[in-house]
Structures are given as structure tokens and as C-alpha cells.
Amino acid sequence: MRLVLDTNTIISGFLWTGLPNQLIDQATMPECAFTLYTSNALLGELGRTLHKPKFDKRLALFRVTPAQLVEQYRAIAMTVEPTSVPRVVPNDSDDDQVVAAAVAAQANFIISGNTRHLTPLSVYNGITVLTVRQWIERIAS
């Protein structure tokens, strides 16, 4: 299975415990049943977001810089380059980049914590949008 994670899921997975962290941990296991995909645009957004002051304490706690965290994610995710970025998410153009990466990766799922903009999309071009909890429950059954 092919997954694209949105930025908030990646940050939660690396800097906090909980379900997003479980997903990131699973992705690093050799017997993992899914592959993560990203794009340069999403990696850029990840880096920009991690530079926000609200993440300074968490980054310091893990003794990691934003650039190091981006490289850690790049190491576990395959990078694709979308040929186009459809305008699909009306209130958040950054989320259009998530959709574009998912289309380019031929992803099965987009995993998102963005319940205001991205998860209401539900399905786009055959790609199902789930929360991390929904994903965990799906693979557990």
C-alpha cells in the first residue's frame, strides 16, 4: 500500500507519542506493509513549518534541527514529483500539494490530521483520505 502523510501527521509522528508516532515507527520496520511517499513541495512545507517557534522546545527535546527532521523523513519516504497540482481543497492550497503527491505516487491513502480541510475530502481520484486513527483501525482489522 502507498501512503502520503500530511505535514501535521509527520510532525506529530516525530515529535510526540501517540498514533502518528506509531505510524512513523511502523514505516521504519523492514516488514512494513506500506510505503510512504512525499514530494519536494511537501518536504519544503515540513521544513518551513518546523521553523515555527512553537516547535522549538520539542525539537530541542529530541536534539534535532528542522533540517535533520526533514532528512529523517526523506530517508523513510519515497519522493515523487507531481506533474500538476489540482485545486481541490478550497480553503487550504497547501493541502493541494498533499493531493498532488498522492496522485503522483498512485497512493491508496492520504493520512491526515487536518479535519477541517483535508479529511472532509474523503476520497479523491480513488485515494481515500483517513485520519491516523482510522488508518490504524483499518490495518488492525
N, C-alpha and C positions, 0 to 999 in steps of 0.2 A: 504494500500500500504506500501511497505517496501523500505526504502531508506538507502543508505550508502553515507556519505559525505566524500570527501577527506579533508585532513588536511587544505589546504588553505581556503576552504569554511568554515570550523569550525572556524578558527582564524578570518576570515573576519566577520563572523556572531556574534562573541562575542566581538570583539574589534573595530568594525566600524559600522556605519549606512549603510543602503543600502539593496539590495536584499538578501544577505546572512543573514543579521540580521533579516529580515522579516521571512525567513525560520526557523531560530532558534526560533524566537518568536512564530511562528505557532506551532512548535513542543512541546512547553510547555503548550499549551492550551488544556483543557480537551476534547474539541470536535474535536481535531485534526484528520484528515482523513488519516494520515500516521504515521508510526513508524520508528524511526531512529535506525540503527544498527551500531555497531563498533566491533573492536576486540582489544585484548590486544596489539597486534603489532601496530595498528593504534593509540591507546591511548599513547603508548610509543613514537611513532613518534611525536604526538601532543606535548607531554611534552618536548622532545628534541628540537623541532622547536621553541617553546615558550621561551626557554632559550637563543635564539639568541639575541644579543644586540639590533638589530633593533626593537624588540618588547618591550624593557624596558620602554619607555615613555608611550606607550599605556597601558601596564599592570599597571603602576603607576597611570595613569589617572583613571583607574577603580578600583584601590586599590585591586588588585588581584595578586596572585602569579601564576606561571605556574602550580604548583600542584593543586591549588584551581580551576583553569580553567579546568584542566583535570577532576577533580572530578565533576565539574558542568556539563561537557559534559557526563561523565559516568552516572550521575543521570537521564539524559533525553534520553539516548540511551541504547538499549539492547546490551549486549556483547555476541558475538559468537566466537567460536574458529574454524578456518578453519582446515581441516584435511590435506590440501595441499595448496601450493602456486604456481599456474601455472605461467610459464614465458610467459606473454602475452604482456607486454608493453616494447618494445625493448630498449628504451632509459632511462627508469627510473624504476628500480627494486622496489622502494618504492611504486609505483603505482600498482605493482603486489599484494601487500598486500591489497589494496583497492578492487581489483577484487576478491581476495580470500575471504575477508569478505563478499562481496556481494553474492558470490556463497554460502557460508556457511549460510547466512541469508535468502537465497532464495529471494533476493531483486528483486524488479521490476525495480529500478533505482539506478544508481550511479550519484550523483550530484557533479560536479567538475568545478573548475575554471582553471584547467590545460589544456589550449587549445593547448599546444604543444605536450603533450604526451597522456593524458587520453581521452579527448573528441574526438579525431580523431578515437578512437576505435569504437565509435558509438553504437554498440551492441555486447555483449559478452555473450554467453550461455543464450540467451533470456533476458539479463539485458540491458536496454537501458541507455546509458551514455548521460547526458544532462548538460548544463550549468545551473546556478541558474536562469537566465532569462528565458531559455526555460522551466524549471520546473514551475516557477511562471505563465508563459503564459499558460501552459498546464492545471494547476489546476484552472485557472481563467475561462477557456472556458468550 
